[in-house]
Amino acid sequence: MTYEVAVIGTGPDPENPSVEGFAMGYRHAESVGNNDRCSLVACADIVAENAKAFGRTFDLADDHVFEGYEEMLGAVEPDIVTVAVPPRAHEQVVVDCARSGVVSAVHCEKPMAHTWGSAKRMAAECWRRDVQLTFNRQRRFGKPFRGARDLVADGAVGDLQRVETHWGDLYDTGAHTVDLTGMIAGGPSPEWVIAQVDYRDEDVRFGMHQENQVWALWEYETGVQGVLSTGVGSENATAAHRILGTEGEVRIGSEDAMLEVRRDGEGWEAVDVDGEDLHGANADDREYGSEYIDRAIDEIVDALDSGRESELSARNGLNTAEVVFGGYHSARKRGRVEFPLDAEDNAFVDLVESGALEYQPDRE
């Protein structure tokens, strides 16, 4: 079967990506075009010129280029929709796709949502209507991360104790790194989180304020812990990720190797990852994206074909979102937060808007 795919949120010029618009719709579309089980058939963007430019780039019929996604859903009835709008719009677009009655799967950009309540509502609506909902955590398919997961699963470092991340942030990049921590840990549910944030220089990405520094510690039901330490101080870390076990350690993104393992009593051993890195694979051969996104698209199509749960599922997305929003709530309440999380909002936004975090606005 060939699935007809539509993109909602084409974005602006992909040659000039920024924190105001990264044109992820182009990256989705390129990977859809690289999948022989998919056919890109339509697009929608609230900026008409953006939609038209996207349509020209991907040779879409003029009558399959729309400003309004509701009109597109009714006219085209795509099987799969990819969503690349800003996070604050995720819930409305995803829920509308699920309620359309014509869409079988929705593949949404990360972060999952702008609040914890919004994340839960999106997932619940898609589950209620039997629509597959996935999120573009494409780094899961990178060989450095897959290789680390496999080393842990094979017992190379004994019993897993902790996964540390020393780059990025909690909300935007954390949508990847917290997710990767869960993947390496075997997919358990988180039980609690404690965190603190610092925000003194304005940083707004895709309409959302983003902290400058964060330290977070959380624990899964298995007892495995995750740590995120970013901003000031993280430059002293020996790797982007450290994976600690009772009998050894794995490092991802160290100065010496992209992936390496130290078994108990032995030295460091580099593991071949075919030149792949933290961000992508074979990007030089692509116009817009990376092979990681190709693999993500292949995964959602495989899951839809077979009826299995995708590893990019809303369930995994909620596990990540609960740590993220729980971490912000911990900073607000100044204490550990036990799950299930009962704060429906985004505590970081609340801290910014209430003036509890005093930052220097960007004057540019």
C-alpha positions in Angstrom: 0.0 0.0 0.0 1.1 3.5 -0.8 0.2 6.1 1.9 -0.8 9.6 0.8 0.9 12.1 3.0 0.2 15.8 3.6 2.4 18.4 5.5 0.8 21.0 7.8 3.2 23.9 8.5 5.6 24.1 5.5 7.5 26.9 7.1 9.5 29.7 5.4 12.6 29.5 3.3 14.5 26.4 4.3 17.8 27.9 3.2 17.6 30.3 6.2 16.4 28.3 9.2 16.1 30.2 12.5 14.5 29.9 15.9 11.5 31.7 14.4 11.0 29.0 11.8 13.2 26.0 11.0 11.2 24.8 7.9 10.9 21.3 9.3 8.1 20.6 6.9 10.7 20.5 4.1 12.7 17.9 6.0 9.6 15.8 6.6 8.7 16.1 2.9 12.2 15.1 1.7 12.1 12.0 3.8 8.5 11.1 2.7 9.8 11.3 -0.9 12.6 8.9 0.0 10.1 6.3 1.2 8.7 4.1 -1.5 5.6 3.4 0.6 4.6 7.1 0.7 3.5 9.7 -1.7 3.5 13.4 -0.8 0.2 14.8 -2.1 -0.6 18.1 -0.3 0.5 20.9 2.0 -1.0 23.7 4.1 0.5 26.8 5.7 -1.2 29.9 7.1 1.2 32.0 5.1 0.1 31.5 1.5 3.4 32.3 -0.1 5.1 29.7 2.1 2.7 27.0 1.0 3.0 28.0 -2.7 6.8 27.9 -2.5 6.7 24.5 -0.9 4.3 23.2 -3.5 6.6 24.3 -6.3 9.6 22.7 -4.6 7.8 19.3 -4.3 5.8 19.5 -7.6 2.4 19.5 -5.9 -0.7 20.2 -7.9 -1.9 23.8 -7.4 -5.2 22.6 -6.1 -3.4 20.6 -3.4 -1.8 23.6 -1.9 -3.8 25.3 0.9 -3.7 28.0 3.5 -6.2 26.3 5.8 -5.4 22.7 6.9 -9.1 22.0 7.6 -9.9 22.6 4.0 -7.0 20.4 2.9 -8.1 17.5 5.1 -11.6 17.6 3.6 -10.5 18.0 0.0 -7.5 15.6 0.0 -8.2 13.1 2.8 -4.6 12.1 3.4 -3.7 8.9 5.1 -0.8 10.4 7.1 -0.3 14.0 8.1 3.0 15.4 9.4 2.7 18.5 11.6 5.5 21.1 11.7 3.8 24.1 13.3 5.0 25.9 16.5 4.5 24.0 19.8 1.6 26.2 21.0 -0.4 25.1 17.9 0.3 21.3 18.2 -2.7 20.4 20.2 -5.3 22.1 18.0 -3.8 20.8 14.7 -3.3 17.2 16.0 -6.8 17.1 17.6 -8.4 18.4 14.4 -6.6 15.8 12.3 -7.8 13.1 14.6 -11.4 14.3 14.5 -11.4 14.7 10.8 -12.2 11.0 10.4 -9.9 10.6 7.3 -6.4 10.5 8.8 -4.9 7.2 10.0 -1.6 8.6 11.4 -0.3 12.0 12.6 3.5 12.5 12.9 4.2 15.7 14.9 7.3 17.7 15.5 8.8 17.9 18.9 8.5 19.3 21.6 5.3 17.4 22.2 3.2 20.4 23.4 3.5 23.7 25.2 1.9 22.5 28.4 1.5 19.1 30.2 -2.3 19.3 29.9 -2.1 19.9 26.2 0.2 16.9 25.8 -2.2 14.6 27.6 -5.2 15.9 25.6 -3.5 15.3 22.2 -2.7 11.7 23.1 -6.1 11.0 24.6 -7.9 12.2 21.5 -5.8 10.1 19.1 -6.2 7.0 21.3 -9.9 7.6 21.5 -10.2 7.7 17.7 -7.6 5.0 16.9 -5.3 7.4 15.1 -1.6 6.7 15.4 0.2 9.6 17.0 4.0 9.9 16.8 6.6 12.5 17.4 9.8 13.3 15.5 12.4 12.1 17.9 14.6 11.0 15.0 17.8 10.9 17.0 16.6 7.5 18.3 17.7 6.1 15.0 21.2 7.4 15.0 23.9 4.8 15.3 25.6 6.4 18.3 22.4 6.2 20.3 21.3 2.8 18.9 24.8 1.5 19.6 24.8 2.7 23.2 21.4 1.2 23.8 22.6 -2.1 22.5 25.8 -2.1 24.5 23.7 -1.5 27.7 21.1 -4.2 26.7 23.9 -6.7 26.1 25.3 -6.1 29.6 28.6 -4.5 28.5 28.5 -2.2 31.5 26.7 -4.5 34.0 23.5 -3.2 35.5 22.5 0.3 34.2 22.5 2.9 36.9 22.5 6.4 35.4 22.3 8.2 32.0 23.8 11.7 32.0 23.4 14.4 29.4 25.6 17.5 29.3 24.4 19.6 26.4 21.2 21.3 25.1 18.4 22.3 27.4 15.3 20.8 29.0 12.4 21.8 26.7 13.6 22.0 23.1 16.7 19.8 22.8 15.5 18.0 25.9 12.6 16.7 23.9 15.4 14.5 22.3 17.8 13.9 25.1 15.3 13.0 27.8 13.6 10.7 25.2 17.0 9.1 24.5 17.6 8.6 28.2 14.4 6.7 28.4 15.2 4.6 25.3 18.7 3.6 26.6 17.0 2.8 30.0 14.7 0.4 28.2 11.5 2.5 28.1 10.4 2.6 31.8 8.0 5.2 33.2 9.5 8.0 35.3 8.6 8.2 39.0 9.9 11.6 40.1 12.1 14.6 39.1 13.9 17.4 40.9 15.3 20.4 38.9 16.4 24.0 39.0 16.7 26.5 36.2 18.5 29.8 35.5 17.2 32.4 32.9 19.0 35.7 32.7 19.4 36.2 28.9 16.3 36.1 26.8 16.1 33.0 24.5 12.9 32.5 22.6 12.6 29.5 20.2 9.5 28.9 18.1 7.5 31.2 20.4 8.7 29.5 23.7 11.0 30.9 26.3 14.0 28.6 26.9 16.1 28.5 30.0 19.9 29.2 29.8 21.0 26.7 32.4 19.3 23.6 34.0 20.2 20.8 36.3 17.7 18.0 36.6 17.7 14.5 38.1 14.9 12.0 37.6 14.3 8.3 38.4 12.5 5.6 36.5 10.4 2.8 38.0 13.4 0.5 37.5 15.6 2.7 39.7 17.7 3.9 36.8 18.3 7.7 37.0 18.6 10.4 34.3 20.6 13.6 34.7 20.5 16.7 32.6 23.2 19.4 33.2 23.4 22.2 30.7 24.7 25.7 30.4 27.3 27.1 32.7 29.4 24.3 34.1 28.5 21.7 31.5 31.6 22.5 29.5 33.6 20.5 31.9 31.8 17.2 31.0 33.9 14.5 29.4 31.2 13.7 26.8 27.7 14.8 25.6 26.3 11.7 27.2 27.7 9.4 29.9 26.0 6.0 30.6 27.1 4.5 33.9 26.7 0.9 34.9 27.9 -1.3 37.8 30.7 -2.7 35.6 31.6 0.0 33.1 30.7 3.1 31.2 29.6 4.2 27.7 30.3 7.7 26.3 28.6 9.4 23.4 30.2 12.4 21.8 33.5 12.6 23.7 36.6 14.2 22.4 38.1 10.8 21.5 35.1 9.1 19.8 31.5 9.5 18.9 30.8 6.2 20.7 33.1 4.3 23.1 32.8 1.8 25.9 34.9 1.0 28.9 34.2 -2.4 30.3 35.2 -3.2 34.0 39.0 -3.4 34.3 39.6 -2.4 30.7 40.5 0.7 28.7 38.3 2.7 26.4 37.2 1.0 23.1 35.9 3.0 20.2 32.8 1.7 18.5 32.3 2.3 14.8 29.2 4.4 14.0 29.9 4.9 10.3 30.5 8.7 10.7 27.1 9.4 12.2 27.0 12.0 15.0 24.6 13.6 17.6 22.6 15.4 15.0 22.3 13.3 11.8 23.7 11.0 9.1 24.6 11.6 5.5 23.3 15.2 5.6 25.7 16.2 2.8 23.7 14.0 0.5 20.4 15.8 1.3 18.9 19.0 0.3 17.2 19.7 3.6 17.4 17.0 6.2 19.2 13.9 7.4 18.9 10.1 7.1 17.7 10.1 10.8 14.4 11.6 9.6 14.2 9.0 6.8 14.5 6.3 9.4 11.8 8.0 11.5 9.4 8.1 8.6 10.1 4.5 7.8 9.4 3.6 11.5 5.9 5.3 11.5 5.0 3.6 8.2 6.1 0.2 9.5 4.1 0.7 12.7 1.0 1.7 10.7 1.4 -1.2 8.3 1.7 -3.8 11.1 -0.6 -2.2 13.7 2.1 -2.2 16.4 3.0 0.6 18.7 5.7 2.8 17.2 8.7 3.6 19.4 8.0 7.2 18.5 4.6 6.8 20.1 2.6 9.3 22.2 3.1 7.0 25.2 6.9 7.5 25.0 6.3 11.1 24.2 4.3 11.5 27.4 7.1 9.9 29.5 9.4 12.5 28.1 7.0 15.4 28.5 6.2 14.5 32.1 9.9 14.8 33.0 10.2 18.1 31.2 7.1 19.8 32.6 7.7 18.1 36.0 11.2 19.5 36.0 9.9 23.0 35.5 7.3 22.5 38.2 10.0 21.3 40.6 11.9 24.5 40.0 8.7 26.5 40.7 7.8 24.6 43.9 11.5 24.2 45.0 11.3 20.5 45.7 11.0 17.0 44.2 7.9 16.3 42.1 6.3 12.9 42.3 4.5 11.5 39.3 1.8 11.4 38.1 2.3 15.1 37.5 -0.7 17.1 38.7 0.4 20.6 37.4 -1.3 21.0 34.0 0.5 24.1 32.9 4.1 25.0 31.8 5.7 26.2 35.1 8.6 27.8 33.2 6.3 30.0 31.3 4.5 30.8 34.6 7.8 31.8 36.2 8.7 34.0 33.3 5.3 35.7 33.0 5.0 36.2 36.7 8.3 38.0 36.9 9.8 35.3 39.2 12.6 34.9 36.6 14.1 38.2 35.7 15.8 38.1 32.4 17.5 40.6 30.1 15.4 41.0 26.9 17.1 40.6 23.6 17.3 44.1 22.1 18.2 43.0 18.6 
